Amino acid sequence: MKKNTFKIILVGILIFSMVLTGCSNTKKAVDSKVQVPTLNVGYIFTNHQTPLMVAAEKGEEFKEKGIYLKEIVEREKYALMKKDEVVANIDLIVTKSGSESMTMIGQGHIDIGLASSAACITAIDKGTKINILNPIHTEGIGLVMDKESPVDNWDDFKKFAKEGDSPIKVGYHSPTSAPVILFEAALEDSGLTATFDTEDMDADILLVDLKGTSNLIPALTSKQVDAWVGPSPYPELSVTEGVGKKILDMKDLPPEGKWHDFPCCVTSATETIVKEEPEAIEAFTNLLTIAADYSNSHKDEAAKITAEFTGVSEEAAKMSTIKYTTDPSETWIENVGLIFDALKKSDKLNKDFVNEEYENIKEKIYDFSFVNKVLKR
């Protein structure tokens, strides 16, 4: 009788243990923090990165697309969902600049960084173990002059530069920025000469480092420069604030089509997170692709979301000519080469890439495997 009682008790204990184990497994399945990775995503308050803001704001409205964000804490924490399955936890981290994003990636605080291609390439040169996964946007760069200027187009600008007794001063916000790199290349194509040397009086253009986008508009009002080349939304803000006028979108520079898809911000990720969490990286790439397409086809709504996130005026955000895309086109890849060469020329690449040519290092900076899967090619 005692043996039977012991067996009954033992069976009961085993059944109870199985129930507890089952409950534990159920809890893990429900609690995404136990089951899935957390991706720390760094981004900047700029309309260059609108797709991420749109994805966060639209949230479960993208559910029909198969990939979406489920909000946990507004603008901070999300669950990255694939249908009804949690693929990853997403923590959004605001950074001040591309260089800060790269520093935080190097320190292990960020897994994925939305930043300029120039910042990413410079970081890779210095030994940061990341890859560029895809563009976030292209274009959105403008040449701006005082609102009272008689110059209205590129031909007027060339004439103005050629006929001056001294070089006209054109500002830019960073020596590694896409606007000044594109502008230099376009000047060379147009037969205009440029210099960074204030003593050189023979050049057509004197390029002036204004050390930050916040100084673009003030430099125009104070007459520090005659013009500047800068990224959206600053050309649009100069118009809405009644300070300047946009002479042209840089994509429209001659020859026609050459400057389309000019690179700026990209998605980069650490080699470690790519290796360890490929499913999450692919889902995140898919999400940005969906959000980029939505931002292009719903421009006014995307502008409103951008304005709410960044604080820039909705009017200026609506004027943006940025093209949102995750597609690394052949033109885009070729134009990244201009950025690479400009970084070398300015001695920003002085470590691993100091003696390298762009064609030889593509494999070291890109990983398009995820976006190619998403775009089904």
Secondary structure as UniProt FT lines:
FT   HELIX           2..30
FT   HELIX           32..35
FT   STRAND          38..44
FT   HELIX           47..49
FT   HELIX           50..58
FT   HELIX           59..65
FT   STRAND          67..73
FT   TURN            74..76
FT   STRAND          77..82
FT   TURN            83..84
FT   STRAND          85..95
FT   HELIX           98..106
FT   TURN            107..108
FT   STRAND          112..116
FT   HELIX           117..125
FT   TURN            126..127
FT   STRAND          130..135
FT   STRAND          137..138
FT   STRAND          141..146
FT   TURN            147..148
FT   HELIX           154..163
FT   STRAND          168..172
FT   TURN            175..176
FT   HELIX           178..189
FT   TURN            190..191
FT   STRAND          194..195
FT   TURN            198..199
FT   STRAND          205..209
FT   HELIX           213..215
FT   HELIX           216..221
FT   TURN            222..223
FT   STRAND          227..231
FT   TURN            232..233
FT   HELIX           234..240
FT   TURN            241..242
FT   STRAND          244..249
FT   HELIX           250..252
FT   TURN            256..261
FT   STRAND          265..270
FT   HELIX           271..276
FT   HELIX           278..297
FT   HELIX           299..310
FT   HELIX           314..318
FT   STRAND          323..324
FT   HELIX           330..345
FT   TURN            346..347
FT   TURN            352..355
FT   HELIX           358..365
FT   HELIX           369..374
FT   TURN            375..376
//
